[in-house]
C-alpha cells in the first residue's frame, strides 16, 4: 500500500494526513508540512503537479471556510453561554446542544470529509448547505433567545452581516452575475 519511487510501503493510512477533520474546529496535525509533502508525492506518482495543487488548495480553503465562518464562532458562542449560565452544564438536556452537535459532528464533518475525499455532493448538499441552513435558522435563533449579545457576536464577521443588514439590489445582482459566470453551461435543476 502506498509505496512510491521515494517512499516505502506503509500500512498506516494516517501517516500522510495533514488535518484532523473530526473535532468542532479542524486543526493541523503535528509535522503537517512533512506529512503533506509525502502525500503530494503519492499523488504525483500519477498526476500532474497542477491537479495535485488544485486539490489541496480547494481542500484547505474549504476546511478554513468551515473553521472560520462556522466552527469557531459557534464554539465560542456555546462557551460563552455556558460561562454565563445560559445553558446548564448537563450535556444534551437542551435543544441548542443537539443543534450545535449536529452542526459540527454531522453536517460540518461531512463537508470537511467530502473535501478531503473529492465528494462534491457531501461537500455541498449534505455538508455546507446544511451547515449554513442550521447555523442561520436553528442555532442563531436559539443563541439569540439566551443572549442577544452573544448572537450579535456570533454573526459579527463580514461574511454573516447580510443576515441582519439585508442585501442591496446591487449586491444581489453581483451575486447572480457571479453564479451565471461560474455556472455557464452547467446550470441544470439547481
Ligand atoms: C495510482 C494512481 C493514482 C494516484 C496515486 C492518485 N490518483 Fe487521482 N486519479 C487517478 C486516476 C486513474 C483518476 C481518474 C479516475 C477516473 O476518471 O475514473 C484520478 C482522478 C483524480 C482526480 C479527478 C480529476 C478530474 O479531472 O476530475 C483528482 C482531483 C485526483 N485524482 C486527485 C488525486 C490526489 C489529490 C491524489 C493524492 C492524494 C491522487 N489523486 C492519487 C489515479 C491516481
Boltz pocket constraint, residues with backbone or C-beta under 6 A from the ligand:
constraints:
  - pocket:
      binder: B
      contacts: [[A, 39], [A, 40], [A, 42], [A, 43], [A, 44], [A, 45], [A, 46], [A, 47], [A, 51], [A, 52], [A, 55], [A, 56], [A, 118]]
      max_distance: 6.0
